Amino acid sequence: MNDIRAIFLDFDGTVFSHVTDSIPLSTIESVRTLRNNGIRVFLCTGRAVAEMPAFDLSDLPLDAWILSNGQVILDENGKIVHDRKIEGILKDRILSLFNEKSIPMYMITIDDIYLNMVNQKVLDVQNAVSSGIPRIKEYEGEDIYMASAFFSSEAEKERLRDFEDLAEITWWHEGAVDIVPKGISKINGIDEILKRYQIDRSQTMAIGDGHNDISMIEYCALGIAMGNSMRELKEHADYVTDDIDEDGVYNAFVHYGLL
């Protein structure tokens, strides 16, 4: 597959292992090799700008970062080159549920995260993804780019019905979802990148492991599911590689002749 010019990598469970709390060395070395060979590599994640400094990606060379499920894009120097904020009725509904404090929620701005409350579900989920707990604080009026909600029961999940007509809801953990405007997904960020670098969609590969990766692995010319992926994602993939801790990203590149 020597026509591949752009590769989009999910972060959690694809680039970053929550078993070892690190990026596999084989991933780092293979990304370096690909970029030296003229292939551009992009991070494409639901993670927010404010979350990324907690992870050491200094050894992983990237051409750009697609964050908050396509809502924000940073260039290789960390400069914002694209952003899309949540507005209107969806913003009002998010703020209403956030202020109601019936379920834990956080709202993501460009450089901060607002959390309304903490319970055991929040502690468990954040620990599972190697993340700390944002400070609980009142919203101060900044632009909102994404919201996340945590659920401990089926009854609490019913609150998602308030957003179904206006939002894309993607599960990033069995107890947590991301909320962005209807029609928005990682695809939007990928399209912005392809225009910016003048790359055709037929020259793309995506690798991921979660529910919010379904759209991008279907959209790119080659869609790869990690061995540790959820079953639904594997059903949409062109190829299922090995587990992240068994050099899954590296092995996918080898499988398609990129290394």
C-alpha positions in Angstrom: 0.0 0.0 0.0 2.6 2.5 -1.1 -0.1 5.1 -2.0 -0.9 5.8 1.7 0.1 9.4 2.5 -1.7 10.0 5.8 -2.3 7.9 8.9 -4.8 8.8 11.6 -4.2 7.3 15.0 -6.5 7.2 18.0 -4.8 7.8 21.3 -6.3 5.7 24.2 -5.9 2.0 23.6 -4.2 2.6 20.2 -1.2 4.8 20.8 -1.2 4.9 24.6 -1.5 1.7 26.7 -3.4 1.9 29.9 -1.7 -1.4 31.0 1.8 0.0 30.9 0.8 3.7 31.1 3.1 4.4 28.1 3.4 4.4 24.4 4.9 1.2 23.0 8.4 1.7 21.7 7.5 -0.1 18.5 4.8 2.6 17.9 7.2 5.4 18.4 9.9 3.9 16.2 7.5 3.0 13.4 5.9 6.5 13.3 9.3 8.0 13.1 10.2 5.8 10.2 6.9 6.5 8.3 7.4 10.3 8.7 11.0 10.0 7.5 9.6 8.2 4.4 7.2 11.0 3.7 4.0 9.7 5.2 2.2 12.1 7.5 0.9 10.9 10.8 -1.9 12.5 12.8 -3.3 12.0 16.2 -7.1 11.7 16.1 -8.7 11.5 19.5 -11.6 12.4 21.8 -9.1 13.8 24.2 -9.1 17.6 24.8 -6.3 20.1 24.6 -6.3 20.5 28.3 -5.8 16.7 28.8 -2.8 16.2 26.6 0.0 17.8 28.7 -0.5 15.0 31.2 1.0 12.6 28.7 4.6 12.6 27.5 4.4 12.6 23.7 7.7 14.2 23.2 9.2 11.1 21.5 6.2 10.6 19.2 6.6 12.9 16.1 3.2 14.1 14.8 2.1 16.3 11.9 -1.0 17.6 13.7 -3.5 16.8 16.4 -7.2 16.3 15.9 -8.8 16.6 19.4 -12.3 16.6 21.0 -13.6 14.2 18.3 -12.8 16.7 15.5 -13.8 19.9 17.3 -10.3 21.3 17.6 -7.1 20.8 15.5 -3.6 21.8 16.5 -0.7 21.9 14.1 2.7 20.3 14.9 3.7 23.3 17.0 0.5 23.2 19.1 -1.1 26.2 17.4 -4.9 26.0 16.9 -5.6 25.9 13.2 -9.3 24.9 13.4 -12.0 24.9 16.1 -15.8 24.5 16.2 -17.6 25.5 19.4 -21.0 24.2 20.7 -23.7 26.8 20.4 -27.5 27.3 20.6 -29.9 24.8 22.0 -27.4 22.0 22.5 -25.2 24.3 24.6 -28.2 25.3 26.7 -29.1 21.7 27.3 -25.6 20.8 28.3 -25.4 23.7 30.7 -28.8 22.8 32.2 -27.7 19.2 32.9 -24.3 20.3 34.2 -25.9 22.8 36.6 -28.5 20.3 37.7 -25.8 18.0 39.1 -27.9 14.9 38.9 -25.1 13.0 37.1 -21.4 13.8 36.8 -20.5 15.8 33.7 -17.6 17.8 32.5 -17.5 20.5 29.9 -14.4 21.1 27.8 -13.2 24.5 26.7 -10.0 25.2 24.8 -7.7 25.0 27.8 -9.8 23.9 30.7 -12.3 21.3 31.9 -15.2 22.1 34.1 -16.5 19.2 36.3 -19.8 19.5 38.2 -19.4 16.6 40.7 -17.5 13.4 41.5 -18.7 10.0 42.4 -17.2 6.5 42.3 -18.0 6.1 38.6 -15.9 9.2 37.7 -13.0 7.9 39.9 -13.2 4.5 38.2 -13.4 5.7 34.7 -10.7 8.3 35.0 -8.4 5.8 36.6 -9.1 3.4 33.8 -7.9 5.9 31.2 -4.8 7.0 33.2 -6.3 10.5 33.9 -6.7 12.7 37.0 -9.9 14.2 38.2 -10.6 17.8 37.0 -11.4 20.4 39.7 -15.0 20.8 40.6 -15.9 24.4 39.7 -18.7 26.6 38.4 -18.8 27.4 34.7 -17.3 30.8 33.9 -18.7 31.4 30.4 -16.0 30.3 28.0 -16.7 28.6 24.7 -17.6 24.9 25.0 -16.2 22.4 22.5 -17.3 19.1 24.0 -19.1 17.6 27.0 -18.7 14.2 28.7 -21.2 12.5 31.0 -20.7 9.5 33.4 -23.4 6.9 34.1 -23.8 4.4 37.0 -27.2 3.1 36.1 -29.6 2.5 33.2 -31.9 5.2 34.7 -29.1 7.7 34.4 -28.5 6.8 30.8 -32.0 7.9 30.0 -30.8 11.4 30.3 -29.1 10.9 27.0 -32.5 11.2 25.4 -32.3 14.9 26.0 -29.5 15.1 23.4 -30.3 12.6 20.7 -31.9 15.0 18.4 -29.1 17.6 18.5 -25.9 15.6 19.3 -23.6 12.8 18.4 -23.1 10.6 21.4 -20.1 8.3 21.5 -19.1 5.9 24.2 -15.4 6.1 25.2 -15.8 3.8 28.2 -18.6 1.6 29.3 -19.6 4.3 31.9 -18.9 7.5 29.9 -19.9 9.3 26.7 -18.7 12.3 24.7 -21.3 14.8 23.4 -20.6 17.0 20.3 -23.0 18.6 17.8 -25.0 16.4 15.4 -23.1 15.4 12.3 -19.7 16.0 14.0 -17.2 13.2 14.4 -13.5 12.5 13.9 -14.3 12.6 10.1 -14.7 16.4 10.3 -11.2 16.8 11.6 -9.8 14.4 9.1 -11.4 16.4 6.2 -9.8 19.6 7.5 -6.4 17.8 7.6 -6.8 16.4 4.1 -7.6 19.9 2.7 -4.7 21.5 4.6 -2.2 19.0 3.3 -3.8 18.3 -0.1 -4.1 14.6 0.5 -6.9 12.5 -1.1 -9.1 10.3 1.0 -8.0 7.3 -1.1 -4.5 7.7 0.4 -5.5 7.4 4.1 -5.4 4.9 6.9 -7.0 5.0 10.3 -6.3 2.9 13.4 -8.5 2.8 16.5 -10.1 0.7 19.2 -13.3 2.4 20.4 -16.8 3.4 19.6 -15.8 6.9 18.5 -13.4 5.4 16.0 -16.1 3.7 13.9 -16.7 6.7 11.7 -13.0 7.3 10.9 -12.1 3.7 10.1 -15.1 3.5 7.8 -14.2 6.8 6.2 -10.5 6.3 5.5 -9.3 4.0 2.7 -8.0 1.5 5.2 -9.6 1.1 8.6 -7.7 -0.9 11.2 -9.0 -2.1 14.5 -6.7 -2.9 17.4 -6.8 -6.4 18.8 -8.0 -4.9 22.1 -10.9 -3.1 20.2 -14.5 -3.3 21.1 -16.3 -6.0 19.0 -18.4 -3.5 17.1 -15.4 -1.7 15.8 -13.8 -4.9 14.6 -16.9 -5.6 12.6 -16.4 -2.4 10.6 -12.6 -2.8 10.1 -10.7 -3.8 7.0 -8.2 -5.5 9.2 -7.8 -6.4 12.9 -4.3 -6.1 14.1 -2.8 -7.3 17.4 -3.3 -5.9 20.9 -1.7 -2.5 21.7 0.7 -4.3 24.1 1.6 -6.8 21.4 2.9 -4.2 19.0 -0.5 -3.8 17.2 0.2 -0.5 15.5 3.6 -1.6 14.3 2.2 -4.9 13.1 -0.6 -3.2 11.1 2.0 -1.1 9.3 4.0 -4.2 8.5 0.9 -6.0 7.3 0.2 -3.3 4.7 3.8 -3.0 3.6 4.4 0.5 5.0 7.5 -0.7 6.9 
